[in-house]
């Protein structure tokens, strides 16, 4: 029924528009295009994401939307020109279409093996073949069959009335081979996604799957390939350009040749798209089969949060490797999110809550709330997946995910009521949230600690610090944090921890490896340097605020058998528990009465302790617990491994 009605509507409007001046008809087409822009949000979002992927460094979101709107305007005019195909003749072409370099078609035909007019969904591709058929000779056109048969037949009838013989893809090979033998012209569109079995060439910065049919035919028959583009100048006026023939590469490597030759055309098309971005069909999923995925990590300036986001990105990369993608096919970018003022971070939830799908291409709220460099870095970054950790960046995540038509992943519980708006939320068990369709619950914080990372970091830092990699040596790792809003690491407490570890090292003949964090107070750092600087069993002392040695924590975890870690940081505790080493956790001194943060952290430590991943120890018993752990060397330690669960969860967004 739809096909039947559409057929007669097409005929009616074709009749009407054929009898009014082209300038008036195209004015109506432009209005139709503007209307389509507003009522077709799904395709508009795809176009916006495609344009950002190609030109995020060149165009702002506002400029991108202007290009898309003009694209719809051009498509509205193309629709009208399709309706008036019956009236297009040589006089129409002479008036409205400037033909450039058409002698190249005759030169190609002079070789007697046929010509392939290779084009794309650029400008008015229908007029491209019609012009060639009228001005040179009839053309065979390879077409995709439309699902509405009557409309499809009517469109082909209009094409053939102008000298274009439509060839359906089902019978293409035999018909096209006959055409080449008869030295005919064949028109082929070569910019559609060809699926996983296509040939991947670089197009606008990403691998794009491309059908190799055109270059395969040219190789078999010797046909000349002429890239051709019908560029809209203004209104009904076009410029039909026949470019120089592709100089095809021919060798014994057929697959390599096909890739190289398709790349030649992709480069030609790229230049045209760069010159006229509003004339290429950004609405279709050109990169649907691309193996490349871009991940954007939002950095709120907190190392623990950044490392958790990096860990999730690493899980995504590893999961894609399991699926057969190369490691380099997962591109990871980090952008620091800095607010203009601390108060603006509180305003952004309201901005996000009030915004919707129509806000794509705006980003005014981000421009107002963020520092200029941070805003510029964000809007010039494209991503298929956006990852953040922490409440402030979770809001920016939603805005950037919408801007890029990307998937969103948040680590830690976002502000109410935004949880359901994320594609995936990775939340620790102590947040008290149940698993759901978009929620996965972990025991610890995501982290990068694994056997590979510990081995690589251990090798690197052992060379820098002159540490022997001797598995028979007992080493005690100490990871110290510092000041938080509710807890403090005093010099007295630090002295107690270090003193207990030093006594245990003397008794056990062990070595000590120590690192601080950026939160460690200056007076604690002075204490550590004074006490450990001359202690011959201390083989590594990293003061993070002076020389934050890259990979210090995974190196210490890899080299140590016993690890002592302060418990105020869920990230540090999770890293230690993920090492599989005997992990002893001590708690810092509370600044005041117990609060919600304290209760959450207590639940976190109790959960890990109950499952055997860590042991929570009194600060007065450091020496005893280290000696006890050394005596239980044959008892296997439970290893925290949230990575497997996260890798399974991220498959939902790949």
C-alpha positions as CSV (number, residue, x, y, z in Angstrom):
1,X,0.0,0.0,0.0
2,X,2.8,2.4,0.9
3,X,4.5,1.6,-2.4
4,X,1.3,2.1,-4.3
5,X,0.6,5.5,-2.7
6,X,4.2,6.6,-2.9
7,X,4.2,5.8,-6.6
8,X,1.3,8.1,-7.4
9,X,2.5,10.9,-5.1
10,X,5.9,10.8,-6.9
11,X,4.2,11.0,-10.3
12,X,1.9,13.8,-9.2
13,X,4.7,15.9,-7.8
14,X,6.9,15.1,-10.7
15,X,4.2,16.5,-13.0
16,X,3.7,19.6,-10.9
17,X,7.4,20.5,-10.5
18,X,8.1,19.8,-14.2
19,X,5.7,22.7,-15.0
20,X,7.1,25.4,-12.8
21,X,10.4,27.3,-13.1
22,X,13.4,25.4,-11.7
23,X,14.3,28.3,-9.5
24,X,10.9,28.2,-7.8
25,X,11.0,24.4,-7.6
26,X,14.4,24.4,-5.9
27,X,13.2,27.2,-3.5
28,X,10.5,24.7,-2.4
29,X,13.2,22.0,-2.2
30,X,15.3,24.1,0.1
31,X,12.3,24.6,2.4
32,X,11.7,20.8,2.4
33,X,15.3,20.3,3.3
34,X,15.1,22.6,6.3
35,X,11.9,20.8,7.5
36,X,13.7,17.5,7.1
37,X,16.6,18.8,9.2
38,X,14.3,19.4,12.1
39,X,12.1,16.3,11.9
40,X,14.8,13.7,11.3
41,X,16.9,13.8,14.6
42,X,18.2,10.2,14.2
43,X,20.0,10.9,10.9
44,X,21.0,14.3,12.0
45,X,22.8,12.8,15.0
46,X,24.6,10.3,12.8
47,X,25.7,13.1,10.5
48,X,26.9,15.2,13.4
49,X,29.0,12.3,14.8
50,X,30.5,11.6,11.3
51,X,31.4,15.2,10.8
52,X,33.0,15.4,14.2
53,X,35.0,12.3,13.6
54,X,36.3,13.8,10.4
55,X,36.6,17.5,11.3
56,X,36.4,17.9,15.0
57,X,39.8,19.8,15.0
58,X,38.5,22.1,12.2
59,X,34.9,22.9,12.9
60,X,33.2,23.8,16.2
61,X,29.9,22.1,17.1
62,X,27.9,25.1,15.9
63,X,29.7,25.1,12.6
64,X,29.1,21.4,12.3
65,X,25.4,21.9,12.7
66,X,25.4,24.6,10.1
67,X,27.1,22.3,7.6
68,X,24.5,19.6,8.3
69,X,21.6,22.0,7.9
70,X,23.0,23.1,4.5
71,X,23.4,19.4,3.6
72,X,19.7,18.9,4.2
73,X,19.0,22.0,2.1
74,X,21.1,20.5,-0.7
75,X,19.3,17.2,-0.4
76,X,16.0,19.0,-0.6
77,X,17.1,20.5,-3.9
78,X,18.4,17.1,-5.1
79,X,15.0,15.6,-4.4
80,X,13.3,18.2,-6.6
81,X,15.9,17.6,-9.4
82,X,15.1,13.9,-9.2
83,X,11.4,14.7,-9.5
84,X,12.0,16.8,-12.6
85,X,14.3,14.3,-14.4
86,X,11.7,14.1,-17.3
87,X,12.3,17.7,-18.2
88,X,16.1,17.6,-18.1
89,X,17.5,17.7,-21.6
90,X,20.5,19.0,-23.4
91,X,19.2,22.6,-23.2
92,X,18.7,22.3,-19.4
93,X,22.2,21.0,-19.0
94,X,23.7,23.7,-21.2
95,X,22.0,26.3,-19.1
96,X,22.6,25.0,-15.6
97,X,25.5,22.5,-15.7
98,X,29.1,23.5,-16.5
99,X,30.9,20.5,-17.9
100,X,34.6,20.4,-17.2
101,X,37.2,18.0,-18.8
102,X,34.6,15.9,-20.7
103,X,37.3,15.3,-23.3
104,X,38.8,12.8,-20.8
105,X,35.8,10.5,-21.3
106,X,36.4,10.5,-25.1
107,X,40.1,9.8,-24.5
108,X,39.2,6.9,-22.3
109,X,36.8,5.5,-24.8
110,X,39.4,5.8,-27.5
111,X,41.3,3.0,-25.8
112,X,38.4,0.7,-26.6
113,X,38.0,-1.1,-23.2
114,X,35.3,1.0,-21.6
115,X,35.2,3.7,-19.0
116,X,34.2,3.6,-15.3
117,X,32.7,6.9,-14.1
118,X,33.5,6.5,-10.4
119,X,31.6,8.8,-8.1
120,X,30.1,9.1,-4.6
121,X,27.1,10.4,-2.8
122,X,28.4,13.9,-3.3
123,X,26.6,16.9,-4.8
124,X,23.9,15.6,-7.1
125,X,25.1,12.1,-8.1
126,X,21.9,11.4,-10.1
127,X,22.6,14.4,-12.4
128,X,26.2,13.2,-12.8
129,X,25.1,10.1,-14.8
130,X,22.3,11.9,-16.6
131,X,24.7,14.6,-17.8
132,X,27.1,12.1,-19.1
133,X,24.4,10.1,-20.9
134,X,23.0,13.2,-22.7
135,X,26.3,15.0,-23.5
136,X,28.4,11.9,-24.4
137,X,26.7,8.6,-24.9
138,X,24.3,6.3,-23.0
139,X,25.6,5.0,-19.6
140,X,25.2,1.8,-17.7
141,X,24.5,2.7,-14.0
142,X,25.0,0.2,-11.2
143,X,22.1,0.9,-8.8
144,X,20.9,-0.5,-5.5
145,X,17.3,-1.8,-5.7
146,X,14.9,0.2,-3.5
147,X,12.5,-1.7,-1.2
148,X,9.4,-0.1,-2.9
149,X,9.2,-1.8,-6.2
150,X,6.9,0.6,-8.0
151,X,8.9,3.6,-7.0
152,X,12.1,1.9,-7.9
153,X,10.7,1.0,-11.4
154,X,9.5,4.6,-11.9
155,X,12.9,6.0,-10.9
156,X,14.7,3.6,-13.3
157,X,12.2,4.6,-16.0
158,X,13.1,8.2,-15.6
159,X,16.9,7.4,-15.7
160,X,16.5,5.2,-18.8
161,X,14.5,7.9,-20.6
162,X,17.7,10.0,-20.4
163,X,20.1,7.3,-21.6
164,X,21.0,5.6,-18.3
165,X,20.5,1.9,-18.2
166,X,20.0,0.8,-14.6
167,X,21.7,-2.5,-13.6
168,X,20.6,-4.1,-10.4
169,X,23.4,-5.5,-8.2
170,X,22.1,-9.0,-8.4
171,X,22.9,-9.3,-12.1
172,X,25.7,-6.8,-12.2
173,X,28.8,-8.8,-13.1
174,X,27.6,-10.3,-16.3
175,X,25.9,-7.2,-17.6
176,X,28.9,-5.0,-16.7
177,X,31.4,-7.3,-18.4
178,X,29.3,-7.1,-21.6
179,X,29.3,-3.3,-21.3
180,X,33.1,-3.1,-21.1
181,X,33.4,-5.4,-24.1
182,X,31.2,-3.0,-26.0
183,X,33.4,-0.1,-24.9
184,X,30.6,1.5,-22.9
185,X,30.5,3.9,-19.9
186,X,29.6,2.5,-16.5
187,X,28.7,4.7,-13.6
188,X,29.5,3.3,-10.1
189,X,29.0,4.8,-6.6
190,X,32.0,3.8,-4.5
191,X,31.5,5.4,-1.0
192,X,29.1,3.0,0.7
193,X,30.1,0.7,3.6
194,X,30.9,-2.7,2.2
195,X,30.8,-4.6,5.5
196,X,33.4,-6.6,7.2
197,X,34.5,-8.3,4.0
198,X,35.2,-5.0,2.2
199,X,38.6,-3.5,1.6
200,X,39.6,-1.0,4.3
201,X,41.1,2.3,3.1
202,X,41.8,5.4,5.0
203,X,39.0,8.0,4.5
204,X,38.9,11.2,6.5
205,X,41.1,9.8,9.3
206,X,39.4,6.4,9.8
207,X,39.5,3.0,8.0
208,X,36.4,2.8,5.8
209,X,35.2,-0.5,4.3
210,X,34.9,-0.2,0.5
211,X,33.7,-2.5,-2.2
212,X,36.5,-3.4,-4.6
213,X,34.2,-4.0,-7.6
214,X,35.2,-1.0,-9.6
215,X,39.0,-1.6,-9.4
216,X,38.5,-5.3,-9.9
217,X,36.6,-4.7,-13.2
218,X,39.3,-2.3,-14.3
219,X,42.0,-4.9,-13.6
220,X,40.1,-7.6,-15.5
221,X,39.0,-5.5,-18.5
222,X,41.6,-2.6,-18.8
223,X,38.7,-0.1,-18.4
224,X,39.8,3.5,-17.5
225,X,38.6,4.8,-14.2
226,X,37.6,8.5,-14.2
227,X,36.5,10.0,-10.9
228,X,33.6,12.3,-11.5
229,X,31.8,14.8,-9.3
230,X,28.7,16.9,-9.8
231,X,29.2,19.9,-7.5
232,X,26.3,22.2,-6.7
233,X,27.4,25.9,-7.2
234,X,24.1,27.7,-6.3
235,X,20.5,26.7,-6.7
236,X,20.1,24.8,-10.0
237,X,23.7,25.6,-11.2
238,X,26.2,22.8,-11.0
239,X,29.8,22.0,-12.1
240,X,30.3,18.5,-13.5
241,X,34.0,17.7,-13.2
242,X,35.8,14.8,-14.8
243,X,39.1,14.3,-13.0
244,X,42.3,12.7,-14.3
245,X,42.1,8.9,-14.7
246,X,43.3,6.9,-11.7
247,X,46.8,5.5,-12.4
248,X,46.1,1.9,-11.2
249,X,48.7,-0.2,-9.6
250,X,49.0,-3.7,-11.1
251,X,51.2,-6.4,-9.6
252,X,51.0,-10.0,-8.4
253,X,49.5,-8.9,-5.1
254,X,45.8,-8.5,-6.1
255,X,44.6,-7.7,-2.6
256,X,47.3,-5.1,-2.1
257,X,46.6,-3.6,-5.5
258,X,42.9,-3.3,-4.8
259,X,43.6,-1.5,-1.5
260,X,46.1,0.9,-3.0
261,X,43.8,1.7,-6.0
262,X,40.8,2.2,-3.8
263,X,42.9,4.5,-1.7
264,X,43.6,6.6,-4.8
265,X,39.8,7.3,-5.2
266,X,39.3,7.8,-1.4
267,X,42.0,10.5,-1.5
268,X,40.3,12.2,-4.5
269,X,36.9,12.1,-2.7
270,X,38.5,13.4,0.5
271,X,39.7,16.5,-1.2
272,X,36.3,17.2,-2.6
273,X,34.6,16.7,0.8
274,X,37.1,19.0,2.5
275,X,36.3,21.7,-0.1
276,X,32.5,21.2,0.1
277,X,31.7,19.4,3.4
278,X,28.0,20.3,3.0
279,X,27.7,18.3,-0.3
280,X,28.7,14.8,0.9
281,X,26.0,12.4,2.4
282,X,27.1,12.4,6.1
283,X,23.8,10.9,7.0
284,X,24.7,7.3,6.1
285,X,26.9,5.1,8.3
286,X,30.0,5.2,6.1
287,X,32.2,3.9,8.9
288,X,29.8,1.3,10.3
289,X,32.3,-1.5,9.8
290,X,35.5,0.4,10.7
291,X,37.7,-1.5,13.2
292,X,38.7,1.8,14.9
293,X,37.1,3.0,18.1
294,X,38.0,6.2,19.8
295,X,37.8,6.5,23.5
296,X,37.8,9.8,25.4
297,X,38.8,9.9,29.0
298,X,37.8,12.9,31.1
299,X,40.4,13.8,33.7
300,X,39.1,15.7,36.7
301,X,42.6,16.2,38.0
302,X,42.5,13.4,40.6
303,X,45.1,10.7,39.9
304,X,42.9,8.0,41.5
305,X,40.0,8.9,39.3
306,X,42.1,9.1,36.2
307,X,43.7,5.7,36.8
308,X,40.2,4.1,37.3
309,X,39.1,5.6,33.9
310,X,42.3,4.3,32.3
311,X,41.7,0.9,33.7
312,X,38.2,0.8,32.1
313,X,39.7,2.0,28.8
314,X,42.3,-0.8,29.1
315,X,39.5,-3.3,29.7
316,X,37.8,-2.0,26.5
317,X,41.0,-2.4,24.6
318,X,41.6,-5.9,25.9
319,X,38.1,-7.0,25.1
320,X,38.4,-5.7,21.6
321,X,41.7,-7.6,21.2
322,X,39.8,-10.7,22.3
323,X,37.3,-10.0,19.5
324,X,40.2,-9.9,17.0
325,X,40.9,-6.2,16.7
326,X,44.4,-4.9,16.7
327,X,45.6,-3.0,19.8
328,X,46.1,0.1,17.7
329,X,42.5,0.0,16.6
330,X,41.5,1.3,20.0
331,X,42.5,5.0,20.2
332,X,42.6,6.5,23.7
333,X,42.7,10.3,24.3
334,X,42.7,12.1,27.7
335,X,41.3,15.6,28.2
336,X,41.6,17.5,31.5
337,X,38.3,19.0,32.6
338,X,38.9,22.2,34.5
339,X,36.0,24.4,35.7
340,X,36.2,28.2,35.5
341,X,35.3,28.3,39.2
342,X,34.6,25.7,41.8
343,X,31.0,26.9,42.1
344,X,30.4,26.3,38.4
345,X,30.9,22.6,38.9
346,X,27.7,22.7,41.0
347,X,25.8,24.5,38.2
348,X,26.6,21.9,35.5
349,X,24.2,19.2,36.8
350,X,21.3,21.6,36.2
351,X,22.6,22.4,32.7
352,X,22.8,18.7,31.9
353,X,19.4,17.9,33.4
354,X,17.7,20.7,31.3
355,X,19.5,19.8,28.1
356,X,18.2,17.3,25.5
357,X,18.8,15.8,22.1
358,X,18.2,19.2,20.4
359,X,21.2,20.6,22.3
360,X,23.6,18.6,20.1
361,X,25.9,21.1,18.4
362,X,25.4,23.7,21.1
363,X,27.8,23.1,24.1
364,X,27.2,26.7,25.3
365,X,26.9,25.4,28.9
366,X,30.3,23.8,28.7
367,X,31.8,27.0,27.2
368,X,30.4,29.0,30.1
369,X,31.4,26.6,32.8
370,X,34.8,25.4,31.8
371,X,38.2,27.1,31.3
372,X,38.8,28.0,27.7
373,X,41.6,25.5,27.1
374,X,39.6,22.7,28.6
375,X,36.5,23.6,26.5
376,X,38.6,23.9,23.3
377,X,40.2,20.5,24.0
378,X,36.9,18.9,24.5
379,X,35.0,20.2,21.5
380,X,38.0,19.4,19.2
381,X,38.0,15.7,20.5
382,X,35.9,13.0,18.9
383,X,35.0,9.8,20.6
384,X,32.9,6.7,20.1
385,X,33.0,6.0,23.9
386,X,33.4,8.6,26.7
387,X,34.7,7.5,30.1
388,X,34.7,9.5,33.3
389,X,35.2,8.9,37.0
390,X,33.8,11.2,39.7
391,X,30.6,13.3,40.0
392,X,31.7,16.5,38.2
393,X,33.1,14.8,35.1
394,X,30.1,12.5,34.9
395,X,28.0,15.4,33.8
396,X,30.5,16.5,31.2
397,X,30.5,12.9,30.1
398,X,26.8,13.0,29.2
399,X,27.1,16.2,27.3
400,X,30.1,15.0,25.3
401,X,28.5,11.6,24.7
402,X,25.5,13.3,23.2
403,X,27.7,15.7,21.2
404,X,29.5,12.7,19.6
405,X,26.5,10.3,19.5
406,X,28.8,8.2,21.6
407,X,28.4,5.6,24.3
408,X,28.9,6.8,27.9
409,X,30.7,4.9,30.7
410,X,30.8,6.3,34.3
411,X,32.9,5.0,37.2
412,X,31.5,5.7,40.7
413,X,28.0,6.7,41.3
414,X,26.9,9.9,39.4
415,X,24.7,12.6,40.9
416,X,21.0,11.7,41.2
417,X,19.0,11.2,38.9
418,X,21.5,10.7,36.1
419,X,22.5,7.0,36.6
420,X,19.9,5.7,34.1
421,X,21.2,8.1,31.4
422,X,24.6,6.3,31.1
423,X,25.1,3.3,28.8
424,X,27.2,1.7,31.5
425,X,27.9,2.5,35.1
426,X,30.7,0.7,36.9
427,X,30.0,1.1,40.6
428,X,31.8,-0.3,43.7
429,X,29.9,-2.6,46.0
430,X,30.1,-0.2,48.9
431,X,27.9,2.4,47.0
432,X,25.0,0.1,47.8
433,X,23.6,0.0,44.2
434,X,22.2,-3.2,42.7
435,X,23.3,-4.5,39.3
436,X,21.0,-3.7,36.4
437,X,20.8,-3.4,32.7
438,X,23.4,-0.6,32.7
439,X,25.0,-1.2,36.1
440,X,27.8,-3.6,37.0
441,X,29.0,-3.8,40.6
442,X,32.6,-4.4,41.5
443,X,34.4,-5.3,44.8
444,X,37.1,-2.7,44.3
445,X,38.0,0.3,42.2
446,X,39.0,-0.4,38.5
447,X,42.8,-0.3,38.2
448,X,45.7,-1.2,35.9
449,X,47.4,-3.6,38.1
450,X,48.0,-7.0,36.5
451,X,50.9,-9.4,36.0
452,X,52.0,-7.8,32.8
453,X,51.9,-4.3,34.2
454,X,53.7,-5.3,37.4
455,X,56.4,-7.2,35.4
456,X,57.1,-4.3,33.0
457,X,57.1,-1.7,35.8
458,X,59.3,-3.9,38.0
459,X,61.9,-4.3,35.2
460,X,62.0,-0.6,34.4
461,X,62.3,0.6,38.0
462,X,64.7,-2.1,39.0
463,X,67.1,-0.8,36.4
464,X,66.6,2.8,37.5
465,X,67.0,2.1,41.2
466,X,69.5,-0.7,40.9
467,X,67.2,-3.2,42.6
468,X,68.0,-6.9,42.1
469,X,65.1,-9.0,40.7
470,X,65.6,-11.9,43.0
471,X,62.4,-13.8,43.8
472,X,64.0,-15.4,46.9
473,X,64.4,-12.0,48.6
474,X,61.6,-11.0,50.9
475,X,60.5,-7.5,50.2
476,X,58.0,-5.3,52.0
477,X,56.2,-2.7,50.0
478,X,54.8,0.4,51.7
479,X,52.3,2.6,49.9
480,X,51.4,5.8,51.9
481,X,48.6,8.2,51.0
482,X,47.8,11.3,53.0
483,X,45.4,14.0,53.9
484,X,41.7,13.8,52.9
485,X,38.7,15.9,54.0
486,X,38.0,13.6,56.9
487,X,41.3,11.8,57.6
488,X,44.9,12.7,58.2
489,X,48.3,10.9,58.1
490,X,50.3,12.6,60.9
491,X,54.0,12.3,61.4
492,X,53.3,10.3,64.6
493,X,51.3,7.7,62.7
494,X,53.7,7.6,59.8
495,X,56.6,7.1,62.2
496,X,54.7,4.2,63.8
497,X,54.1,2.5,60.5
498,X,57.6,3.0,59.2
499,X,59.1,1.9,62.5
500,X,57.1,-1.3,62.6
501,X,58.2,-2.1,59.0
502,X,61.8,-1.3,59.7
503,X,61.9,-3.6,62.7
504,X,60.2,-6.4,60.7
505,X,62.7,-5.9,57.9
506,X,65.6,-6.3,60.3
507,X,64.2,-9.4,61.9
508,X,63.3,-11.1,58.6
509,X,66.3,-9.9,56.6
510,X,63.9,-8.2,54.2
511,X,64.1,-5.1,52.0
512,X,61.7,-2.2,52.0
513,X,60.3,-0.4,49.0
514,X,58.3,2.8,49.8
515,X,56.3,5.3,47.9
516,X,54.2,8.3,48.9
517,X,51.3,10.0,47.1
518,X,50.7,13.6,46.1
519,X,48.5,13.9,49.2
520,X,51.3,13.1,51.6
521,X,52.1,16.0,53.8
522,X,55.5,17.7,53.6
523,X,56.4,16.9,57.3
524,X,55.7,13.3,56.6
525,X,58.0,13.3,53.6
526,X,60.8,14.9,55.7
527,X,60.3,12.1,58.3
528,X,60.5,9.4,55.7
529,X,63.7,10.8,54.2
530,X,65.3,11.2,57.6
531,X,64.4,7.7,58.8
532,X,64.8,5.7,55.6
533,X,67.5,7.7,53.9
534,X,70.2,6.0,55.9
535,X,68.4,2.7,56.4
536,X,70.4,0.1,54.4
537,X,67.4,-2.2,53.9
538,X,65.3,0.6,52.1
539,X,66.1,0.0,48.5
540,X,63.5,2.4,47.1
541,X,62.0,5.7,48.4
542,X,59.7,7.6,46.0
543,X,58.5,11.0,47.2
544,X,55.7,11.6,44.7
545,X,55.7,15.4,45.2
546,X,59.3,15.6,44.2
547,X,59.9,12.8,41.7
548,X,56.7,10.9,40.9
549,X,58.4,7.9,39.3
550,X,56.1,6.5,36.6
551,X,54.9,3.0,37.5
552,X,56.1,3.1,41.1
553,X,53.1,1.4,42.6
554,X,52.8,-1.5,40.2
555,X,56.6,-1.9,40.4
556,X,56.5,-2.1,44.2
557,X,53.6,-4.5,44.0
558,X,55.5,-6.7,41.6
559,X,58.7,-6.8,43.6
560,X,57.1,-7.2,47.0
561,X,55.7,-10.3,48.8
562,X,54.0,-8.2,51.5
563,X,52.3,-4.9,51.0
564,X,51.3,-2.3,53.6
565,X,49.0,0.4,52.4
566,X,47.0,3.2,53.9
567,X,43.3,2.7,53.7
568,X,41.9,6.2,52.9
569,X,42.3,5.6,49.1
570,X,40.0,3.0,47.5
571,X,42.2,3.2,44.4
572,X,45.4,2.4,46.3
573,X,43.8,-0.4,48.3
574,X,42.3,-1.9,45.2
575,X,45.6,-1.8,43.3
576,X,47.3,-3.6,46.2
577,X,44.5,-6.2,46.5
578,X,44.7,-6.8,42.7
579,X,48.4,-7.7,42.9
580,X,47.7,-11.0,44.6
581,X,50.2,-10.1,47.3
582,X,49.5,-10.3,51.1
583,X,47.9,-6.9,51.6
584,X,47.9,-5.2,55.0
585,X,45.7,-2.1,55.3
586,X,45.9,0.4,58.1
587,X,43.4,3.2,58.6
588,X,44.3,6.9,59.1
589,X,43.3,9.0,62.0
590,X,39.8,10.5,61.7
591,X,39.5,14.3,62.0
592,X,36.1,14.4,63.6
593,X,33.0,12.4,64.1
594,X,32.1,9.6,61.8
595,X,30.3,10.7,58.6
596,X,28.9,9.1,55.5
597,X,32.3,9.0,53.7
598,X,33.8,7.1,56.7
599,X,30.9,4.6,56.6
600,X,31.3,4.0,52.9
601,X,35.0,3.4,53.2
602,X,34.5,1.1,56.2
603,X,32.0,-1.0,54.1
604,X,34.6,-1.1,51.3
605,X,37.4,-2.4,53.6
606,X,35.1,-4.8,55.4
607,X,33.9,-6.3,52.1
608,X,37.4,-6.8,50.8
609,X,38.5,-8.2,54.2
610,X,35.6,-10.6,54.4
611,X,36.4,-12.0,50.9
612,X,40.1,-12.5,51.9
613,X,41.6,-9.9,49.5
614,X,43.1,-7.8,52.4
615,X,43.7,-7.8,56.1
616,X,42.8,-4.6,58.1
617,X,45.4,-4.2,60.8
618,X,45.8,-1.8,63.8
619,X,48.6,0.8,63.4
620,X,50.2,-0.5,66.6
621,X,50.6,-4.0,65.2
622,X,52.4,-3.4,61.9
623,X,55.6,-5.3,63.0
624,X,53.6,-8.3,64.3
625,X,51.4,-8.6,61.2
626,X,54.3,-8.4,58.8
627,X,56.2,-11.1,60.6
628,X,53.0,-13.2,60.8
629,X,52.4,-12.8,57.0
630,X,56.0,-13.7,56.3
631,X,55.5,-16.9,58.3
632,X,52.4,-17.8,56.2
633,X,54.2,-17.6,52.9
634,X,52.8,-20.9,51.7
635,X,49.2,-19.8,52.3
636,X,47.7,-18.5,49.0
637,X,46.3,-15.0,49.1
638,X,42.9,-14.3,47.4
639,X,43.4,-11.9,44.5
640,X,40.9,-9.2,43.6
641,X,40.1,-9.4,39.9
642,X,37.4,-7.1,38.8
643,X,39.0,-6.8,35.3
644,X,37.2,-9.9,34.0
645,X,33.8,-8.6,35.2
646,X,34.5,-5.2,33.7
647,X,35.6,-6.7,30.3
648,X,32.4,-8.6,30.1
649,X,30.4,-5.5,31.0
650,X,32.0,-3.2,28.4
651,X,31.1,-5.6,25.7
652,X,27.6,-4.0,26.0
653,X,28.9,-0.8,24.6
654,X,31.4,-2.0,21.9
